[in-house]
């Protein structure tokens, strides 16, 4: 039942022209919500942001997202952008399993 549901809110590089970001601006989930470029209703309001590489980027930005596609990462690094990968939520595990995992790491 969960297979067809999205795991991220996508944002393509080509959408930057619509967003109107300037040199040195920060692009994150919050700033995209403020500019009403992503849908924040229903289930999607809790999803993290993923930057996709469709299009080109002409300005340097400070990007903060949970994930970047390989093509987006390549294009952004070539443009000199600052990339910040935000940490994800830890998956809940039963306490006995967590105890065994902690022992294994020691």
C-alpha positions as semicolon CSV with decimal commas, in nm:
position;residue;x (nm);y (nm);z (nm)
1;X;0,000;0,000;0,000
2;X;0,289;0,240;0,065
3;X;0,477;0,156;-0,255
4;X;0,313;0,429;-0,466
5;X;0,351;0,711;-0,215
6;X;0,625;0,970;-0,264
7;X;0,915;0,975;-0,020
8;X;1,036;1,326;-0,100
9;X;0,908;1,659;-0,225
10;X;1,093;1,709;-0,556
11;X;1,243;2,041;-0,667
12;X;1,408;2,066;-1,009
13;X;1,690;2,305;-1,090
14;X;1,482;2,449;-1,375
15;X;1,228;2,571;-1,116
16;X;1,491;2,812;-0,980
17;X;1,408;3,065;-1,252
18;X;1,045;3,068;-1,135
19;X;1,157;3,098;-0,773
20;X;1,363;3,408;-0,840
21;X;1,655;3,320;-0,613
22;X;1,945;3,563;-0,624
23;X;2,319;3,504;-0,583
24;X;2,397;3,366;-0,235
25;X;2,036;3,302;-0,129
26;X;1,946;3,000;0,079
27;X;1,714;2,745;-0,080
28;X;1,556;2,509;0,170
29;X;1,219;2,351;0,235
30;X;1,110;2,655;0,438
31;X;1,207;2,912;0,173
32;X;1,035;2,711;-0,101
33;X;0,719;2,694;0,110
34;X;0,732;3,071;0,160
35;X;0,756;3,126;-0,216
36;X;0,467;2,876;-0,265
37;X;0,666;2,665;-0,508
38;X;0,592;2,333;-0,342
39;X;0,268;2,180;-0,226
40;X;0,245;2,165;0,153
41;X;-0,098;2,015;0,197
42;X;-0,197;1,675;0,327
43;X;0,068;1,409;0,364
44;X;0,328;1,609;0,169
45;X;0,370;1,869;0,444
46;X;0,577;1,618;0,643
47;X;0,797;1,499;0,357
48;X;1,161;1,609;0,319
49;X;1,299;1,797;0,018
50;X;1,497;1,635;-0,265
51;X;1,681;1,842;-0,527
52;X;1,663;1,696;-0,878
53;X;1,896;1,777;-1,169
54;X;1,647;1,859;-1,443
55;X;1,753;2,195;-1,588
56;X;2,045;2,432;-1,535
57;X;2,145;2,665;-1,254
58;X;2,298;3,006;-1,324
59;X;2,344;3,143;-0,970
60;X;2,532;3,030;-0,660
61;X;2,294;2,916;-0,388
62;X;2,318;2,765;-0,043
63;X;2,102;2,455;-0,074
64;X;1,969;2,256;0,220
65;X;1,783;1,933;0,150
66;X;1,754;1,577;0,272
67;X;1,870;1,434;-0,062
68;X;2,026;1,537;-0,393
69;X;2,013;1,337;-0,715
70;X;2,350;1,248;-0,869
71;X;2,299;1,482;-1,165
72;X;2,187;1,768;-0,940
73;X;2,489;1,724;-0,713
74;X;2,722;1,731;-1,014
75;X;2,563;2,046;-1,162
76;X;2,550;2,229;-0,829
77;X;2,911;2,156;-0,742
78;X;3,016;2,275;-1,090
79;X;2,822;2,599;-1,032
80;X;2,999;2,650;-0,697
81;X;2,690;2,607;-0,479
82;X;2,706;2,514;-0,114
83;X;2,526;2,184;-0,043
84;X;2,401;2,080;0,301
85;X;2,252;1,734;0,346
86;X;2,006;1,741;0,634
87;X;1,988;1,438;0,864
88;X;1,695;1,202;0,835
89;X;1,475;1,057;1,102
90;X;1,605;0,745;1,268
91;X;1,394;0,439;1,210
92;X;1,223;0,310;1,523
93;X;1,332;-0,036;1,635
94;X;1,218;-0,247;1,926
95;X;1,421;-0,185;2,245
96;X;1,577;-0,536;2,248
97;X;1,692;-0,493;1,889
98;X;1,833;-0,146;1,970
99;X;2,026;-0,297;2,260
100;X;2,175;-0,565;2,032
101;X;2,270;-0,303;1,771
102;X;2,443;-0,095;2,038
103;X;2,639;-0,400;2,153
104;X;2,741;-0,478;1,794
105;X;2,878;-0,126;1,747
106;X;3,101;-0,156;2,056
